[in-house]
Amino acid sequence: MCAPGVDVLEAAIPLESGVKPLPNGGLSKGARLMRKHAFLIAALMAALVLPACMQQQPAPAPAPPPPPTRVIIRGTVDSFSQQTLVVKTHDGSKAAIALAANYSVRGVANRPLGSIKPGDYIAAATRTGTDGKQHAIEVHIFPESLRGQGEGQRPGDIQPNSLMTNATVGQVTKTASGGAMLTLSYKGQSTDVIVGPKVPVVAYVPGDSSLLKKGKTVVVFAQKNPDGSLTSATVAAEKNGVKPPM
């Protein structure tokens, strides 16, 4: 740590020690001049040393940028070129998304409710019914390669006050209405979801960039960066007329 005041005072001491008082306690004219010179020299040295001390102080570390946020973009393909996908969203605006070098496109296919079995990893969009229980709006069956993706429960954005739960199916119980109640487990917790017989159930199937044609329905799982730009490595797209229900 820099302390210029100490060095300056020490430099002025030799000059001050040569100043002798008169018998009446005062100072001679020469002594007064010597003292004046001593303080001038001390001030000059301080002016020279202080900037150097200030330069030695480390600059404060810049604040880290905020992390990107996870967003889901739904709409239709407006254009696709050189790994830039432009989506016309439901509100009429357009979102340009830079796709990663290793991006993947997955189609969707309809599945019967009975195809859901214990051990499957799924995503269930739900809302609270009048009975206080979670009722499915739609269910997505993940391929094994996506097991664990987004595991947990969080607010959904498909409908107001909806939830999205990514979890493993523990038990499937048929209901009197022809639907099923799924017991889902995630991160040491569990929840029951009632799936009606008419709730859309889809599975992700292999796809490629040929699905990204103008007007086709897509759902893009993206990251929104601090500067507002969007990036993504995964796109779910309409295939054979089956649209992502989200």
C-alpha positions, -999 to 999 in steps of 0.1 A, spaced: 0 0 0 13 34 -10 19 60 18 36 91 3 30 113 34 56 93 55 83 95 28 77 132 23 79 140 60 111 120 63 126 139 34 118 172 51 133 163 84 169 169 75 160 204 64 140 211 95 168 199 118 191 226 105 167 254 116 179 268 150 157 293 170 170 327 182 175 333 219 141 350 221 125 318 207 119 333 172 135 324 139 160 343 119 152 354 84 174 326 70 158 300 93 124 312 81 135 308 45 149 274 52 116 262 68 97 276 38 120 258 14 115 226 34 77 227 31 80 236 -6 102 206 -13 78 184 7 48 196 -13 67 191 -46 77 155 -36 40 148 -26 29 160 -60 53 137 -77 47 106 -55 9 107 -53 1 101 -90 25 71 -89 7 58 -59 -27 62 -75 -14 42 -106 -5 13 -83 -40 9 -70 -57 -21 -88 -87 -12 -110 -120 -25 -97 -131 -58 -114 -159 -53 -139 -193 -66 -129 -200 -100 -145 -227 -99 -172 -261 -113 -162 -267 -149 -173 -289 -157 -203 -325 -165 -197 -344 -195 -210 -373 -186 -234 -396 -206 -255 -405 -191 -289 -437 -204 -306 -449 -196 -341 -443 -203 -377 -412 -202 -399 -408 -169 -416 -374 -177 -431 -344 -199 -426 -310 -193 -440 -274 -201 -430 -284 -212 -395 -305 -181 -388 -341 -190 -381 -367 -162 -382 -400 -171 -365 -432 -152 -368 -447 -154 -333 -483 -156 -323 -484 -119 -316 -473 -110 -351 -437 -100 -342 -406 -117 -356 -378 -133 -337 -344 -140 -353 -326 -170 -337 -290 -179 -343 -288 -217 -343 -258 -234 -328 -233 -253 -351 -246 -286 -338 -283 -277 -337 -309 -304 -339 -344 -304 -354 -370 -328 -341 -404 -335 -355 -434 -345 -335 -458 -374 -339 -491 -381 -322 -492 -409 -296 -521 -425 -278 -524 -419 -241 -519 -455 -235 -484 -453 -249 -472 -435 -217 -456 -461 -194 -437 -460 -161 -401 -450 -165 -409 -426 -194 -394 -391 -192 -421 -365 -201 -431 -329 -200 -466 -322 -188 -482 -287 -192 -509 -284 -166 -533 -261 -148 -552 -264 -116 -588 -277 -120 -618 -268 -98 -610 -300 -78 -576 -285 -68 -557 -311 -88 -533 -306 -118 -550 -314 -151 -529 -318 -183 -531 -294 -212 -507 -314 -232 -480 -341 -227 -447 -346 -245 -428 -379 -244 -390 -373 -246 -366 -397 -263 -341 -413 -240 -314 -390 -253 -332 -361 -236 -338 -377 -203 -333 -352 -175 -336 -321 -197 -353 -293 -178 -362 -316 -149 -384 -299 -123 -416 -279 -121 -419 -242 -129 -445 -217 -141 -457 -224 -177 -465 -199 -204 -489 -219 -225 -519 -206 -205 -523 -182 -176 -514 -198 -142 -502 -230 -159 -473 -252 -148 -447 -272 -168 -434 -303 -151 -405 -323 -166 -403 -356 -147 -402 -394 -148 -434 -413 -148 -437 -435 -117 -472 -449 -120 -500 -448 -145 -536 -452 -132 -565 -453 -155 -595 -431 -147 -632 -437 -152 -634 -411 -179 -610 -430 -201 -580 -409 -191 -552 -416 -168 -535 -402 -136 -498 -400 -139 -476 -399 -108 -445 -379 -118 -412 -378 -99 -386 -350 -101 -357 -341 -79 -370 -360 -49 -405 -347 -52 -437 -361 -68 -470 -348 -82 -501 -363 -97 -513 -352 -131 -547 -361 -145 -546 -365 -183 -580 -364 -200 -588 -387 -230 -587 -358 -255 -554 -342 -242 -528 -340 -270 -499 -365 -264 -469 -363 -287 -435 -378 -290 -404 -362 -304 -392 -380 -336 -361 -375 -358 -361 -345 -381 -338 -323 -400 -335 -287 -414 -359 -297 -443 -387 -293 -418 -379 -256 -414 -400 -244 -443 -419 -211 -444 -453 -214 -427 -445 -245 -407 -452 -245 -370 -422 -246 -347 -413 -243 -311 -378 -231 -303 -361 -237 -270 -338 -206 -269 -315 -186 -247 -320 -148 -245 -286 -131 -240 -281 -99 -221 -279 -79 -254 -313 -93 -264 -300 -117 -291 -314 -152 -292 -295 -185 -296 -307 -221 -297 -296 -256 -303 -330 -273 -304 -361 -268 -326 -393 -288 -325 -410 -286 -359 -442 -297 -376 -438 -330 -395 -463 -348 -417 -490 -323 -407 -485 -329 -370 -478 -296 -352 -461 -291 -319 -491 -286 -296 -473 -260 -274 
